[in-house]
Amino acid sequence: MPEKFDAIVVGAGPSGNTAAYTMAKAGLKVLQIERGEYPGSKNVQGAILYASALEKIIPDFRDDAPLERHIIEQRVWVLDDNSFVGTHYRSDDYNKPPYNRYTIIRAQFDKWFSSKVREAGALLICETTVEELLMDGKRCIGVRCDRKGGEVYADVVVLADGVNSTLARKAGFHAELDSKDVALAVKEILFLPEEVLQQRFNVKEDEGVVIELMGTVTEGMVGTGFLYTNKDSLTIGVGCMLSDFKANPKRTTPYALLEKLKTHPSIAPLIEGGEMKEYAAHLIPEGGFHAIPQVYGDGWMIVGDSGGFVNGVHREGSNLAMTTGQLAAQTVIEAKAAGAPMTAKTLRAYKDKLADSYVMKDLHKYRDMPGVMHDNPQFFTTYPELFNRAAKTMFTVDGLDKKAKEKEIMGSFRSARRVGGLFGDAIKLWRAFR
């Protein structure tokens, strides 16, 4: 007779590991299935970890987790083709333990987290692909894997298999991804000696910097770039909406966009001499509040990227993924304690928990932002150029008085967007961020 579990978790990323760990820690019989050789084997990129979510799950994670640098400085740069204007925030408060944010290497971190899942009592099976969900009518009762006798049963299946979840689509839980609701991001890890990194970014041992980038580097497409420091490497990347890549008249590839970013006069000195060791491309859900699919049903729940939760509002992707995994696990634990069946009525509590958390509150608050950004490319072309030109005008000493310079700047804004356009753009931004 096939073995039955309290829960099956498909995927061993941050959301899947959190769900599996939380349920196993509570004494549930949990099976976790990962198609990679080991958890993290498919992830070569770096990431930023926010400590708050992981502290709630593993309070002493700092004792042995593979952390790179704690972040003490945040920079935001708006670039044109030759320059940038931006802002920095650096605080010694972020240099005092317990630290708030860290850079991590996902391959190492996911492998470490998985070891904690196994210590909690979950059974992990790797190098195994879940081909489809087993359904009894509309109820999910288990999974079928690509192994002989690969049918495994459970009271509930938690899908944590990434943004492009074929299992959810095949089961009819959500439709095919729309290219306007997903971004394609590319990353590289560039190795540099620790002392070089610390000199260039003005940090000491274990201190780190994050730079978020936007502007003409995305060629008018909706997207952003990023650069942050690891222990002995830099992670640099850029991502844009998949629909914009398809519609871009220049047919610029994601890799070419990244190469353009690396040659920008403000970026090139920071990465000079870096040896490229790893490259990755991945999809990120960016549809926002209106693109979130149904995330629960009879015998199933969806967490992390699979549910479309990570987007421009939530740059702290790992933090959010772990939050959704924990809330899903808590729903199962509470249902088990109450002796309730894993029906859609019972698992609706997961949706309610999400609604009460910052996850859905932030998505709802900024629900109009994806549409506003997508429909107004001037925020990624015209305005970065105007802001940089204004800065150059003000800081260039050429004999013109400040009043004349202010008049010149205002004239350039009115010429580019006219008064009505400027007012309209201000209203759009207010609606997107209100």
TORLOFI-606752 format. One line per field, with one value per residue (C-alpha): residue number from 0; residue in one letter; x, y, z. Coordinates in steps of 0.1 Angstrom, whole numbers. Example, Ala and Ser with C-alpha at 12.3 -4.5 7.8 and 13.67 -1.06 7.14 Angstrom:
# residues 2
kolgu = [0_1]
mimi = [A_S]
x = [123_137]
y = [-45_-11]
z = [78_71]
***
This chain:
# residues 434
kolgu = [0_1_2_3_4_5_6_7_8_9_10_11_12_13_14_15_16_17_18_19_20_21_22_23_24_25_26_27_28_29_30_31_32_33_34_35_36_37_38_39_40_41_42_43_44_45_46_47_48_49_50_51_52_53_54_55_56_57_58_59_60_61_62_63_64_65_66_67_68_69_70_71_72_73_74_75_76_77_78_79_80_81_82_83_84_85_86_87_88_89_90_91_92_93_94_95_96_97_98_99_100_101_102_103_104_105_106_107_108_109_110_111_112_113_114_115_116_117_118_119_120_121_122_123_124_125_126_127_128_129_130_131_132_133_134_135_136_137_138_139_140_141_142_143_144_145_146_147_148_149_150_151_152_153_154_155_156_157_158_159_160_161_162_163_164_165_166_167_168_169_170_171_172_173_174_175_176_177_178_179_180_181_182_183_184_185_186_187_188_189_190_191_192_193_194_195_196_197_198_199_200_201_202_203_204_205_206_207_208_209_210_211_212_213_214_215_216_217_218_219_220_221_222_223_224_225_226_227_228_229_230_231_232_233_234_235_236_237_238_239_240_241_242_243_244_245_246_247_248_249_250_251_252_253_254_255_256_257_258_259_260_261_262_263_264_265_266_267_268_269_270_271_272_273_274_275_276_277_278_279_280_281_282_283_284_285_286_287_288_289_290_291_292_293_294_295_296_297_298_299_300_301_302_303_304_305_306_307_308_309_310_311_312_313_314_315_316_317_318_319_320_321_322_323_324_325_326_327_328_329_330_331_332_333_334_335_336_337_338_339_340_341_342_343_344_345_346_347_348_349_350_351_352_353_354_355_356_357_358_359_360_361_362_363_364_365_366_367_368_369_370_371_372_373_374_375_376_377_378_379_380_381_382_383_384_385_386_387_388_389_390_391_392_393_394_395_396_397_398_399_400_401_402_403_404_405_406_407_408_409_410_411_412_413_414_415_416_417_418_419_420_421_422_423_424_425_426_427_428_429_430_431_432_433]
mimi = [M_P_E_K_F_D_A_I_V_V_G_A_G_P_S_G_N_T_A_A_Y_T_M_A_K_A_G_L_K_V_L_Q_I_E_R_G_E_Y_P_G_S_K_N_V_Q_G_A_I_L_Y_A_S_A_L_E_K_I_I_P_D_F_R_D_D_A_P_L_E_R_H_I_I_E_Q_R_V_W_V_L_D_D_N_S_F_V_G_T_H_Y_R_S_D_D_Y_N_K_P_P_Y_N_R_Y_T_I_I_R_A_Q_F_D_K_W_F_S_S_K_V_R_E_A_G_A_L_L_I_C_E_T_T_V_E_E_L_L_M_D_G_K_R_C_I_G_V_R_C_D_R_K_G_G_E_V_Y_A_D_V_V_V_L_A_D_G_V_N_S_T_L_A_R_K_A_G_F_H_A_E_L_D_S_K_D_V_A_L_A_V_K_E_I_L_F_L_P_E_E_V_L_Q_Q_R_F_N_V_K_E_D_E_G_V_V_I_E_L_M_G_T_V_T_E_G_M_V_G_T_G_F_L_Y_T_N_K_D_S_L_T_I_G_V_G_C_M_L_S_D_F_K_A_N_P_K_R_T_T_P_Y_A_L_L_E_K_L_K_T_H_P_S_I_A_P_L_I_E_G_G_E_M_K_E_Y_A_A_H_L_I_P_E_G_G_F_H_A_I_P_Q_V_Y_G_D_G_W_M_I_V_G_D_S_G_G_F_V_N_G_V_H_R_E_G_S_N_L_A_M_T_T_G_Q_L_A_A_Q_T_V_I_E_A_K_A_A_G_A_P_M_T_A_K_T_L_R_A_Y_K_D_K_L_A_D_S_Y_V_M_K_D_L_H_K_Y_R_D_M_P_G_V_M_H_D_N_P_Q_F_F_T_T_Y_P_E_L_F_N_R_A_A_K_T_M_F_T_V_D_G_L_D_K_K_A_K_E_K_E_I_M_G_S_F_R_S_A_R_R_V_G_G_L_F_G_D_A_I_K_L_W_R_A_F_R]
x = [0_15_28_8_20_4_19_40_60_71_103_132_136_130_92_93_119_100_68_84_105_75_52_80_89_53_54_37_49_63_78_97_105_132_141_177_207_204_185_202_219_198_205_238_228_232_203_194_181_160_164_130_111_139_142_106_114_149_158_195_201_230_250_257_238_261_258_280_278_254_240_249_242_214_219_193_207_188_210_211_237_267_258_235_217_208_205_223_213_240_235_257_225_227_262_250_238_213_218_187_198_224_237_237_246_214_231_248_219_192_215_219_182_174_197_175_144_158_169_133_122_110_119_137_139_161_167_130_105_68_51_15_-8_-30_-66_-98_-123_-114_-94_-56_-47_-10_17_30_68_91_101_88_59_62_26_27_-3_-9_-36_-23_2_21_34_66_80_87_70_65_47_38_20_-5_-11_-16_-40_-59_-52_-42_-38_-7_16_9_42_30_29_64_99_130_161_197_225_262_285_319_347_370_394_378_402_393_356_360_381_357_326_341_332_349_350_315_299_280_263_232_227_193_194_169_169_179_199_167_161_126_115_100_127_155_191_210_245_255_285_291_321_345_323_297_263_251_219_190_155_126_91_90_63_87_115_91_80_114_121_158_154_179_186_186_223_231_212_234_265_254_248_283_299_281_306_293_292_324_348_330_333_367_388_359_361_327_321_284_255_218_185_151_115_100_63_56_18_11_-22_-44_-23_-24_-41_-62_-37_-56_-82_-92_-60_-35_-19_6_35_63_70_45_17_30_37_72_72_84_67_86_123_128_119_134_117_83_87_95_65_41_56_52_16_7_24_6_-27_-21_-9_-40_-62_-45_-49_-86_-91_-104_-102_-79_-108_-109_-131_-104_-75_-91_-75_-42_-57_-70_-36_-20_-46_-37_1_22_23_-12_-14_15_4_-31_-16_5_-20_-19_19_26_0_13_49_41_20_44_79_88_96_125_137_127_128_162_177_159_171_207_207_193_220_247_233_232_267_285_302_300_292_254_235_214_181_190_200_166_148_168_160_123_123_138_111_83_98_101_67_48_29_-1_22_42_10_-5_27_27_-9_-1_28_6_-20_6_22_-7]
y = [0_34_55_84_117_145_169_168_199_203_224_232_269_294_290_252_248_270_251_217_228_244_214_189_208_206_168_163_136_156_146_172_166_185_179_192_171_188_218_249_230_249_283_299_335_356_371_395_379_399_385_391_362_336_347_337_302_296_322_312_310_334_307_286_299_307_345_367_403_423_454_488_510_513_533_542_555_569_566_582_570_588_597_591_610_592_589_569_558_545_539_525_511_485_477_464_429_414_426_434_422_400_390_353_328_308_275_275_290_266_236_248_254_220_204_221_207_172_177_187_153_158_132_148_131_148_143_135_154_156_150_157_160_131_142_126_148_183_172_168_136_133_134_112_113_102_70_35_33_70_77_93_103_131_151_183_192_225_238_257_249_284_311_289_262_236_215_243_250_213_209_240_260_290_299_302_331_363_380_413_398_384_398_381_389_380_380_374_368_385_375_401_400_410_439_454_452_469_497_504_504_519_491_469_431_416_450_453_477_473_496_496_510_524_546_545_513_493_511_523_489_485_472_478_468_459_455_442_430_394_382_380_387_411_402_424_420_436_425_438_428_398_415_445_422_408_442_460_472_469_432_436_403_402_393_423_446_433_439_474_480_467_492_522_548_547_509_499_512_492_459_464_433_411_375_362_328_323_334_328_339_335_346_369_375_412_413_425_423_418_389_367_334_312_300_273_246_211_195_220_254_276_295_318_327_300_323_354_372_386_418_454_461_432_433_412_381_355_371_371_336_323_343_326_292_297_309_279_255_271_266_229_226_243_221_190_200_206_174_193_178_196_210_244_256_247_259_293_302_305_332_350_348_363_391_399_400_426_405_412_446_459_443_459_493_494_475_501_504_477_491_527_517_496_523_551_544_581_571_550_572_609_615_599_621_652_646_640_670_692_679_687_722_730_716_731_764_783_819_816_826_801_817_814_778_771_787_765_734_742_749_715_698_717_711_674_668_701_713_690_660_669_673_641_621_634_623_588_584_596_570_542_550_564]
z = [0_-10_19_30_46_64_38_7_-2_-38_-40_-17_-21_8_7_4_31_54_49_53_84_102_97_106_137_148_145_112_88_59_25_5_-31_-50_-87_-83_-73_-39_-26_-41_-69_-95_-79_-88_-80_-49_-30_-2_30_54_89_103_87_93_129_135_121_133_159_161_124_126_145_114_84_54_54_32_45_66_48_63_33_7_-25_-51_-84_-114_-145_-179_-204_-188_-152_-123_-96_-64_-27_0_34_57_94_121_136_108_120_154_159_154_118_96_61_46_12_6_-21_-27_-35_-1_18_4_11_47_52_39_65_91_75_77_113_121_108_72_46_16_-18_-44_-82_-85_-106_-97_-131_-120_-90_-82_-81_-68_-86_-76_-45_-46_-28_-37_-64_-92_-96_-124_-105_-106_-82_-79_-66_-31_-11_15_31_16_-11_-9_-42_-39_-74_-86_-107_-137_-118_-144_-118_-109_-146_-155_-126_-137_-106_-126_-163_-184_-173_-191_-203_-189_-154_-153_-155_-168_-147_-154_-129_-127_-98_-103_-80_-65_-35_-2_3_-31_-24_9_-5_-34_-13_18_41_66_70_68_60_27_3_-19_-50_-68_-103_-127_-158_-195_-190_-195_-229_-220_-208_-174_-151_-127_-121_-89_-75_-41_-23_-12_9_-20_-50_-64_-77_-106_-126_-144_-150_-173_-181_-204_-225_-230_-241_-267_-279_-278_-314_-308_-299_-271_-253_-215_-216_-239_-214_-186_-206_-212_-175_-168_-191_-177_-165_-130_-127_-146_-120_-93_-111_-128_-126_-115_-128_-139_-123_-124_-146_-142_-157_-139_-140_-113_-109_-113_-120_-85_-66_-96_-109_-77_-86_-63_-37_-20_-28_-18_-6_-20_-14_-33_-17_-27_-64_-74_-60_-78_-45_-52_-73_-74_-41_-24_-32_-1_-21_3_32_16_3_38_52_28_35_72_70_48_73_102_84_81_117_130_109_120_157_152_133_103_68_43_22_5_34_59_39_33_66_46_24_56_72_40_40_76_68_52_21_8_26_6_-26_-22_-13_-45_-66_-94_-96_-122_-146_-141_-147_-177_-194_-189_-203_-197_-161_-175_-203_-202_-165_-158_-185_-172_-136_-146_-169_-141_-117_-143_-148_-111_-103_-134_-127_-159_-149_-150_-119_-100_-110_-147_-141_-124_-154_-178_-158_-157_-194_-202_-181_-198_-232_-227_-210_-212_-181_-186_-190_-159_-138_-152_-144_-109_-105_-119_-94_-65_-75_-78_-44_-24]
***
